[in-house]
Every structure is written in structure tokens, then in C-alpha cells.
Amino acid sequence: MATTLQYGIRIMKIDKRITSFDDHLDEQYGKIGTESRQEFQEEFETFKIGVLIQEARKKQHLTQQQLAEKVGTTKNYISRIENNASDIRLSTLMRIIREGLGGSLKLSLDV
């Protein structure tokens, strides 16, 4: 529902049923600092790593098999990383990025 004011400016009524994304996360996974929310955040970071590797691989027109051969691992392992089905060691992540994709890894630490 919208109200039109002078000069064509529209004011929209806010639907009280709409919640913020932060509120949604609080409801689904608990407040920040809870164990369930921390677990969700860690899983999400792992998911993002897989997506970033997949995007970089596709941008370079590499198949999972080609990337695996460059790194010395298997297509299945690359697939598991990209699909968030496998934990990845930091040394392996660095090898995939450096040797497989020709990139570098930058980390940050929030404390």
C-alpha cells in the first residue's frame, strides 16, 4: 500500500511481518555468541571458500579434473571442497590457490 504526496513522492507503509536478515539469523541459529550461531558462521565461511574456488576455476576455464591434476589431488576432492562436503587443510587450500589457480591467499583475523 502506498500513499502519493505532492510532487509524486511515494511513501510506502512498512509491512510489520518483514524481518531483517539479522533477526532471521537470530531466530534460525541463535544470537551472536551462541554455540549454534558460531557453528553456522563457521559452516558459512567454509561454504564461501568452496564457492570462491569454484568461481576462480571456472573463470580460468578449468575443469575440476584439470585443477586436481595441477594440484596433485583428485577430481572428487575438488568437487567435495566446492560443494562444502569436505574440510580443507590450510596447506591444501594454499596449494590449490597458488599452484592450481595461480593466485595468492590473504587471511584476516577478527578478535
C-alpha positions as CSV (number, residue, x, y, z in Angstrom):
1,M,0.0,0.0,0.0
2,A,1.5,3.4,-1.0
3,T,0.4,7.0,-0.4
4,T,1.2,9.6,-3.0
5,L,2.2,13.0,-1.8
6,Q,2.6,16.3,-3.6
7,Y,5.3,16.2,-6.4
8,G,4.8,12.5,-6.9
9,I,6.8,11.3,-3.9
10,R,5.5,8.0,-2.7
11,I,5.6,6.8,0.9
12,M,5.4,3.1,1.4
13,K,3.9,1.5,4.5
14,I,6.2,-0.9,6.2
15,D,4.9,-4.4,6.5
16,K,5.4,-5.4,10.1
17,R,5.8,-9.0,9.2
18,I,9.1,-8.4,7.4
19,T,12.1,-9.1,9.5
20,S,15.8,-8.2,9.0
21,F,18.3,-10.7,7.9
22,D,20.0,-10.4,11.3
23,D,16.7,-11.2,13.0
24,H,16.2,-14.2,10.7
25,L,19.7,-15.5,11.7
26,D,18.9,-14.9,15.3
27,E,15.7,-16.9,15.1
28,Q,17.2,-19.7,13.0
29,Y,20.6,-20.1,14.5
30,G,20.6,-18.2,17.8
31,K,22.0,-14.9,18.9
32,I,25.6,-14.0,18.1
33,G,27.9,-15.7,20.6
34,T,25.8,-18.8,21.0
35,E,27.3,-22.2,20.0
36,S,24.7,-22.8,17.3
37,R,25.3,-19.4,15.7
38,Q,29.1,-19.9,15.8
39,E,28.7,-23.3,14.1
40,F,26.5,-21.7,11.4
41,Q,29.1,-18.9,10.9
42,E,31.9,-21.4,10.6
43,E,30.0,-23.6,8.1
44,F,29.1,-20.5,6.1
45,E,32.8,-19.5,5.9
46,T,33.7,-23.0,4.6
47,F,30.9,-22.7,2.1
48,K,32.3,-19.4,0.8
49,I,35.7,-20.9,0.3
50,G,34.2,-23.6,-1.9
51,V,32.3,-21.1,-3.9
52,L,35.4,-18.8,-4.4
53,I,37.5,-21.8,-5.6
54,Q,34.7,-22.9,-8.0
55,E,34.3,-19.3,-9.4
56,A,38.1,-18.9,-9.9
57,R,38.3,-22.3,-11.5
58,K,35.5,-21.6,-13.9
59,K,36.9,-18.1,-14.7
60,Q,40.1,-19.8,-15.8
61,H,38.1,-22.3,-17.9
62,L,39.4,-25.3,-15.9
63,T,37.5,-28.4,-15.1
64,Q,37.7,-30.0,-11.7
65,Q,39.8,-32.7,-13.2
66,Q,42.3,-30.2,-14.6
67,L,42.5,-28.3,-11.4
68,A,43.0,-31.6,-9.5
69,E,45.9,-32.6,-11.8
70,K,47.6,-29.2,-11.4
71,V,47.4,-29.6,-7.6
72,G,48.1,-33.3,-7.3
73,T,44.8,-34.4,-5.9
74,T,41.6,-35.9,-7.2
75,K,38.6,-34.5,-9.0
76,N,36.4,-36.0,-6.3
77,Y,38.3,-34.0,-3.6
78,I,38.0,-30.7,-5.6
79,S,34.3,-31.5,-6.0
80,R,33.8,-32.1,-2.3
81,I,35.6,-28.8,-1.5
82,E,33.4,-26.9,-3.9
83,N,30.3,-28.5,-2.6
84,N,31.1,-27.9,1.1
85,A,31.3,-31.6,1.8
86,S,34.9,-31.7,2.9
87,D,37.1,-29.9,5.4
88,I,40.2,-28.5,3.8
89,R,43.6,-28.1,5.4
90,L,45.2,-24.7,5.1
91,S,48.2,-26.1,3.3
92,T,45.9,-27.8,0.7
93,L,43.9,-24.6,0.3
94,M,47.1,-22.6,-0.3
95,R,48.3,-25.2,-2.9
96,I,45.0,-25.1,-4.7
97,I,45.1,-21.3,-4.9
98,R,48.8,-20.9,-5.6
99,E,49.6,-23.9,-7.9
100,G,46.2,-24.7,-9.3
101,L,44.8,-21.2,-9.8
102,G,47.9,-19.0,-9.9
103,G,46.6,-16.8,-7.1
104,S,47.5,-15.9,-3.5
105,L,45.7,-16.3,-0.2
106,K,45.1,-13.4,2.1
107,L,43.6,-14.0,5.5
108,S,42.3,-11.7,8.2
109,L,41.7,-12.3,11.8
110,D,38.9,-10.7,13.8
111,V,39.3,-10.9,17.6
